[in-house]
Amino acid sequence: MRTPLVYGIILNFNGKPLLLETLASVTQIVYPNFKIIVVDNGSTDDSQA
């Protein structure tokens, strides 16, 4: 049986202080077919999404 693809979408706006922590947490998800999409909405705090 094939494992369904699951997407995690993170929306970011000036979230630089929490973005790395959030990504570190999300990457701990144990699922074989998981993709993470980070969308930046015009941040001005040097967030690199």
C-alpha positions as CSV (number, residue, x, y, z in Angstrom):
1,M,0.0,0.0,0.0
2,R,1.3,3.5,-0.9
3,T,1.8,6.1,1.8
4,P,-0.2,9.3,1.0
5,L,1.7,12.5,0.5
6,V,1.1,15.0,3.3
7,Y,2.0,18.7,3.0
8,G,2.7,21.0,6.0
9,I,2.3,24.7,5.2
10,I,4.0,27.3,7.4
11,L,2.9,30.9,6.9
12,N,5.5,33.5,8.0
13,F,5.3,37.2,8.5
14,N,8.1,38.7,10.5
15,G,8.5,35.5,12.4
16,K,12.3,35.3,12.3
17,P,12.7,34.7,16.1
18,L,10.5,31.6,15.9
19,L,11.0,30.3,12.3
20,L,14.0,28.1,13.0
21,E,12.4,26.7,16.1
22,T,9.2,26.0,14.2
23,L,11.1,24.3,11.3
24,A,13.2,22.2,13.8
25,S,9.9,21.1,15.5
26,V,8.2,20.2,12.2
27,T,11.2,18.2,10.9
28,Q,10.8,15.9,13.9
29,I,7.6,14.5,12.4
30,V,8.1,10.9,11.6
31,Y,6.2,10.3,8.4
32,P,7.7,8.8,5.3
33,N,6.0,11.0,2.7
34,F,5.9,14.5,4.2
35,K,6.7,17.9,2.5
36,I,7.0,21.3,4.2
37,I,6.2,24.5,2.4
38,V,7.2,27.8,4.0
39,V,5.4,30.9,2.6
40,D,6.7,34.4,3.5
41,N,4.3,37.2,3.2
42,G,6.6,40.2,2.7
43,S,8.5,40.0,6.0
44,T,10.8,43.0,6.8
45,D,12.7,41.3,9.6
46,D,15.2,39.3,7.3
47,S,13.2,36.1,7.6
48,Q,14.4,33.8,4.9
49,A,11.5,31.5,4.1
